[in-house]
Amino acid sequence: MSVSFPGFKENKITVSSSDGPIEIAYLIGGSGPPLLLLHGFPQTKAIWSQVAPELAKLFTVVAADLRGYGQSSKPHGEADHSTYSKRSMAADQHTLMKSLGFDQFFLLGHDRGGRVSHRLAMDFPESVLRLMVLDISPTLTMYDKTTMEFAKGYWHWFFLIQPEPVPETMIGANPEYWLKNHMGRHAGTGIFSPERWAEYLAGASEPQGMHAMCEDYRAAATIDLIHDRADRAAAKKLNMPLRVLWGEHGLVNKCFKPLEDWQQVADMVSGAAVPSGHYIPEEIPALLLKEAKEFFG
């Protein structure tokens, strides 16, 4: 493990799925009520290195790599993209927490991890006591309300969903250029420590990893929308307290109304813009810690 999490233990579990056995890598540390942390694209559980050790003073913290990311399994995607549906990815994480003895837990997700968290809370509402998501509106809302400004700023949403192997091949030609362009345009790359940056670059440079990340987005534009629309049609809403934080300097703040957007899918929503860009756990870890302690504590 290249990124330090003092006091945490590193492990993997194997979960059964329709795609075969899937290994999920995770870190666990601390004591108290369980809190699951889920990272975004194109990152790993390393995003939590500045907040997890402090949270571990109050909670039993589990920081996991999503299927397709970090040290977790990266199976090749099925034609219908179900391998990387948020339903499949959420089931992995639910099984992880059950295997650790946690039938109920708190949940915090950033970016893609927030989308997995949304699905986990929707599919397993009895397990998620409180949910916090960072710098996202619901996936269906963001696609339905896409504007020219959003498409230009989040062009990767529409690039990564192109058929295999178009984006994989283009990114594979120069992964470091891709990563610097993608992540640097939000807040510059200086917010990432050399260790975290090396881990993110390793993931983008691995062909299986890059394919998995593309499949994550392909699923979001296809099968995930089917699942989300089914929930809307059934008037199914999240019934646990949900808090959303979004970066005031980010595109979500410019193009969407996160509080209103989440109120369409959840009954108890609170939230606020914070002085940050997209990468809240790495740009303003102290403020995120304060928010997490207050909301989950």
C-alpha positions in Angstrom: 0.0 0.0 0.0 1.7 3.2 -1.2 -0.6 5.7 0.6 -0.4 5.7 4.3 -3.4 5.2 6.6 -2.0 5.0 10.1 -3.6 2.5 12.3 -5.5 0.8 9.4 -5.4 -2.8 8.3 -5.4 -3.8 4.6 -7.4 -6.7 3.4 -9.5 -8.2 0.6 -12.7 -10.3 0.6 -14.2 -12.3 -2.3 -17.9 -11.6 -3.1 -20.1 -13.8 -5.3 -21.8 -12.1 -8.2 -23.4 -12.9 -11.5 -20.0 -12.0 -13.0 -18.2 -14.6 -10.9 -16.0 -14.1 -7.8 -15.1 -10.4 -7.3 -12.3 -9.4 -4.9 -12.9 -6.1 -3.1 -9.9 -4.5 -1.5 -10.5 -2.4 1.7 -8.9 -0.8 4.7 -10.4 -0.9 8.1 -9.5 1.0 11.3 -10.8 2.7 14.4 -13.7 1.9 16.6 -17.3 3.0 17.1 -20.3 2.9 14.6 -19.3 1.6 11.1 -18.8 4.2 8.4 -18.1 3.1 4.7 -16.2 5.5 2.5 -16.4 5.1 -1.3 -14.2 7.0 -3.8 -14.7 8.4 -7.3 -13.2 8.3 -10.7 -10.4 7.9 -11.7 -9.3 7.4 -8.1 -9.1 4.8 -5.3 -9.7 4.6 -1.6 -6.5 6.7 -1.3 -8.7 9.8 -1.6 -9.6 9.4 2.1 -6.0 9.4 3.5 -6.4 12.9 5.0 -9.8 12.2 6.7 -10.0 8.5 7.5 -7.5 8.4 10.4 -9.3 11.3 12.1 -12.7 9.7 11.5 -11.4 6.5 13.0 -11.3 8.2 16.4 -15.1 8.2 16.3 -16.1 5.4 13.9 -15.0 2.0 12.6 -14.0 3.3 9.2 -14.0 1.1 6.1 -12.5 2.6 2.9 -13.0 0.3 0.0 -11.9 0.2 -3.7 -14.9 0.0 -6.0 -15.1 -2.9 -8.4 -12.9 -2.0 -11.3 -10.7 0.4 -9.3 -7.5 0.2 -7.2 -6.8 -3.2 -5.9 -10.3 -4.6 -6.5 -11.2 -7.0 -9.3 -11.5 -5.6 -12.8 -13.6 -8.1 -14.8 -14.3 -7.4 -18.5 -17.6 -5.7 -19.0 -20.6 -7.6 -20.4 -22.3 -6.3 -23.5 -25.2 -4.8 -21.5 -22.7 -3.1 -19.1 -24.4 -4.8 -16.2 -20.9 -5.8 -14.8 -20.4 -2.2 -13.8 -24.0 -1.2 -13.1 -24.2 0.7 -9.8 -26.5 -2.1 -8.7 -23.7 -4.6 -9.1 -21.1 -2.3 -7.6 -23.3 -1.4 -4.6 -24.0 -5.1 -3.9 -20.3 -5.7 -3.6 -20.0 -3.0 -0.9 -23.1 -4.2 0.9 -21.7 -7.7 1.0 -18.3 -6.4 2.2 -20.0 -4.6 5.2 -22.2 -7.7 6.0 -19.0 -9.9 5.9 -17.4 -7.5 8.5 -20.4 -7.9 10.8 -22.1 -4.6 10.0 -25.8 -5.0 9.1 -26.3 -1.2 9.4 -23.8 1.5 8.7 -23.2 5.1 7.8 -22.2 5.8 4.1 -20.1 8.6 2.5 -19.4 8.6 -1.2 -17.6 11.0 -3.5 -18.2 11.3 -7.3 -18.8 7.7 -8.7 -18.7 6.5 -5.2 -21.6 8.8 -4.4 -23.5 7.2 -7.3 -22.8 3.7 -6.0 -23.8 5.0 -2.5 -27.1 6.2 -3.9 -27.9 2.8 -5.4 -26.7 1.0 -2.3 -29.1 3.1 -0.1 -31.9 2.6 -2.6 -31.5 -1.2 -2.9 -30.6 -1.8 0.8 -32.4 0.9 2.7 -32.5 -1.1 5.9 -28.7 -1.1 6.0 -27.9 2.6 5.4 -28.6 4.7 8.5 -27.3 8.0 7.1 -25.9 9.0 3.6 -23.6 11.8 2.6 -22.7 12.4 -1.1 -20.1 14.8 -2.4 -20.3 17.0 -5.5 -23.0 15.2 -7.5 -26.6 15.4 -8.4 -28.5 12.2 -9.2 -27.2 10.5 -12.4 -30.6 10.6 -14.1 -31.1 14.3 -13.3 -27.7 15.2 -14.7 -28.3 13.4 -18.0 -31.8 14.7 -18.3 -30.7 18.3 -17.6 -27.5 18.2 -19.7 -26.7 21.6 -21.2 -24.0 22.8 -23.6 -22.1 24.2 -20.6 -22.2 20.8 -18.8 -21.3 18.9 -21.9 -18.3 21.0 -22.5 -17.1 20.9 -18.9 -17.9 17.2 -18.3 -17.1 16.0 -21.8 -15.5 12.9 -20.4 -19.0 11.7 -19.6 -19.7 11.5 -23.3 -16.2 10.4 -24.4 -15.9 7.4 -22.0 -19.3 5.9 -23.0 -18.2 5.5 -26.6 -18.0 1.8 -27.7 -15.0 -0.3 -26.7 -12.1 0.1 -27.5 -12.3 3.7 -28.6 -11.7 5.6 -25.3 -9.5 2.8 -23.9 -7.2 3.0 -26.9 -7.0 6.8 -27.0 -6.3 7.1 -23.2 -3.9 4.2 -23.4 -1.7 6.1 -25.9 -0.8 8.6 -23.1 -2.4 7.9 -19.7 -0.5 10.6 -17.9 -1.5 13.2 -20.3 -5.1 12.1 -20.0 -5.0 12.1 -16.2 -3.3 15.6 -16.0 -5.9 17.0 -18.4 -8.8 15.4 -16.7 -8.0 15.9 -13.0 -5.9 19.1 -13.4 -8.7 21.1 -15.0 -10.7 21.0 -11.8 -8.2 22.3 -9.3 -4.7 21.7 -10.6 -2.8 18.5 -9.8 -1.0 20.1 -6.8 -3.8 19.0 -4.4 -2.8 15.4 -4.9 0.2 14.1 -2.9 2.9 12.3 -5.0 1.8 9.0 -3.5 -1.9 9.5 -4.3 -1.1 10.7 -7.8 1.1 7.7 -8.5 -1.8 5.4 -7.4 -4.3 7.2 -9.7 -1.9 7.1 -12.6 -1.2 3.4 -12.1 -4.9 2.7 -12.4 -5.3 4.8 -15.5 -2.3 3.2 -17.1 -3.5 -0.4 -16.5 -5.6 -1.6 -19.6 -8.0 -3.6 -17.4 -8.4 -0.7 -15.1 -9.1 1.8 -17.8 -11.6 -0.5 -19.4 -13.4 -0.9 -16.1 -13.6 2.8 -15.6 -15.1 3.3 -19.1 -17.6 0.5 -18.3 -18.6 2.4 -15.2 -19.6 5.3 -17.3 -21.2 3.2 -20.1 -23.3 1.6 -17.4 -24.3 5.0 -16.0 -25.6 6.0 -19.5 -27.5 2.8 -20.0 -28.5 0.2 -17.4 -28.2 2.6 -14.5 -30.7 5.0 -16.1 -33.2 2.0 -16.5 -32.8 1.3 -12.8 -33.2 5.0 -11.8 -36.2 5.5 -14.0 -37.9 2.4 -12.5 -37.4 3.9 -9.0 -38.9 7.2 -10.2 -41.9 5.5 -11.8 -42.5 3.6 -8.6 -42.2 6.8 -6.5 -39.4 5.0 -4.6 -37.4 7.5 -2.5 -34.5 7.3 0.0 -35.9 7.4 3.5 -32.7 8.0 5.6 -31.2 11.4 6.3 -29.1 12.5 3.3 -26.6 15.3 3.2 -25.1 16.6 0.0 -22.0 18.9 -0.2 -20.9 20.4 -3.5 -18.0 22.5 -4.5 -18.9 26.1 -5.1 -16.1 26.4 -7.8 -17.3 23.2 -9.6 -19.5 22.5 -12.6 -22.2 20.8 -10.5 -22.8 24.1 -8.7 -22.9 26.0 -12.1 -25.2 23.6 -13.9 -27.4 22.0 -11.3 -29.3 22.6 -8.1 -28.1 19.7 -5.9 -30.5 20.3 -3.0 -33.6 20.4 -5.2 -32.2 17.5 -7.3 -31.8 15.2 -4.3 -35.2 16.2 -2.9 -36.6 14.5 -6.0 -35.3 11.1 -4.8 -35.0 11.5 -1.0 -37.3 12.6 1.8 -34.8 14.1 4.2 -32.2 16.2 2.4 -29.9 18.9 3.7 -26.7 20.3 2.2 -24.6 23.2 1.2 -22.0 24.5 -1.3 -18.5 24.4 0.2 -15.4 26.4 -0.7 -13.9 23.8 -3.0 -13.7 22.4 -6.5 -14.7 18.8 -7.3 -12.2 16.9 -5.1 -13.6 17.8 -1.7 -11.8 15.1 0.4 -8.5 16.3 -1.0 -9.1 20.0 -1.3 -10.8 20.8 2.0 -10.3 17.7 4.3 -10.7 19.7 7.5 -14.1 21.1 6.5 -15.2 17.6 5.3 -14.2 16.2 8.7 -16.2 18.8 10.5 -19.3 18.1 8.3 -18.9 14.3 8.6 -18.5 14.4 12.4 -21.6 16.5 12.8 -23.8 14.6 10.4 -22.8 11.0 11.3 -22.0 11.8 15.0 
